[in-house]
């Protein structure tokens, strides 16, 4: 279906993001892109979250209806805590309990929407909204599950499990390349049941089961191989939304208050590309002792910095900084203990690098302006995102302790200097600039494929496009990579390592699949396979949780593995 056909048959799409600004803002961008093609959107959230959003562009406001559902009160949850940024990490489970209390008002809303004679054409529900998908399914409204992450990272969940035990295993298997502290934290965060009676992975798979397609915040230009694989893995179409970068001219919500103006004026007085912007999100604040190490590291680096400082887990940001830090760095550093207009800051010419927790939204925003990354992942998908960016050689990971995730001031200073000061940092800036060509591209991010998918699926079962997506020129193989066997892809195998160590990533730069990983021969665990180009001398694998079988329990010995490899190479050669 082309744009003209879609526009002549406008749809009514209900979008219900998770209650976090990192989900709400890109979903609002999606709503506006749908409205720009003539579709009507009901955008559902809580009153305070809707009030925090920037206004819908005037030309589209008549097609985007904001639906406010009051969040129920839950004992122990702070008053007015409607977004995850309002909630201490130890209260997140109560926030999910309150969110589940929205089931009744959402049901009433959808019933009213269906009562007018024509039910909504689609409900787009975030990945933890299992009951939203159930309510839509009961009313015969198709549901699309929204995953606001990289497609390759989404593949780490593995296929839908048949038991709760496998649910836990899927998370554990997917973290083989992660440091121990990250694997343990992720398993605890995603696989453990909380006060709501469900785990996050349980919610995810229930939503997936009740959805007709999966929409991801990525693009085939960035991950050309991931979408077909994810479609086969999930057993339903995986459709790109685009990367949904914010408007490049800065935050629509940026205020003109004196503090915002002062920050921009401070940047105006700094040389071009000289400032490291430091922002680690709001949902996983650092412990006080690590916050101090970060402060010392920024001081030791000798670089200019703008640091957005959130309250630590065990203290107050205003009093937790090292003694004399503010005075010693006053000439080259600025600390903001408040919300700041991040996009406006990243768009400023004085900013030359981004020290980030690697939430996917922050990665997209950093690359939108071509900034190399200094990466300090803290929770969730941030670790896989950081390793993906390290593989693409757009930044450096801050070294971490394998057991507890701690880091040192010297490690912070070294990572900052490697990206910003040292001669070798040019490669990170160059690669970030190349990725900017994808992230900031209007053509790559206009959400056309998901619009067409939901438009055509309103009339028939959704299917994935058979159009072969060409990799972005940044990842096309150079002539020196083309050997006499270059028309073939080849597989190799090794025993996978159980942890990731900075500096041991040996993956081919620019490899197209976002979940590609490599490592030296170390500890023994389940064999994995992975696809890379010919002439690559490394041993490569594909993780069992990305195995194409519905039940990824196959364990291959060395001989069996090579037989499987040979069969796959022959099949691919015949198909080619």
Buried (B, 14 or more C-beta within 10 A) or exposed (E): BEBEEBBEEBBBBBBBBBBBBBBBBBBBBBBBBBBBBBBBBBBBBBBBBBEBBBEBEEEBEEBBBBBBBEBBEBEEBEEEBBBBBBBBEEBBBBBBBBBBBBBEBBBEBBEEBBEEEEBBBBBBBBBBBBBBBBBBBEBEBBBBBBBBBBBBBBBBBBBBBEEBEBBBBBBBBBBBBBBBBBBBBBBEBBBBEBBBEBBBBBBBBBBBBBBBBBBBBBBBBBBBBBBBBBBBBBEBBBBBBBBBBBEEEBBBBBEEEEEBEEBBEBBEEBEEBBBBBBBBBBBBBBBBEBBBBBBBBBBBBEBBBBBBBBBBBEBEBEEBBBEEBEEEBEEBBBBBBEBBBBBBBBBBBBBBBBBBBBBBBBBBBBBBBBBBBBBBBBBBBBBBBBBBBBBBBBBBBBBBEBEEBBBBBEBBBBBBBBBBBEEEBEBBBEBBBBBBBBBBBEEBBBBBBBBBBBBBBBEEEBEBBEEEBEBBEBBEBEEEEEEEEBEBBBBBBBBBBBBBBBEEBBBBEBBBBBBBBBBEEBEEBBBBBBBBBBBBEBBBBBBBBBBEEEEBEEEBEEEEBBEBBEEBBEEBEEEE
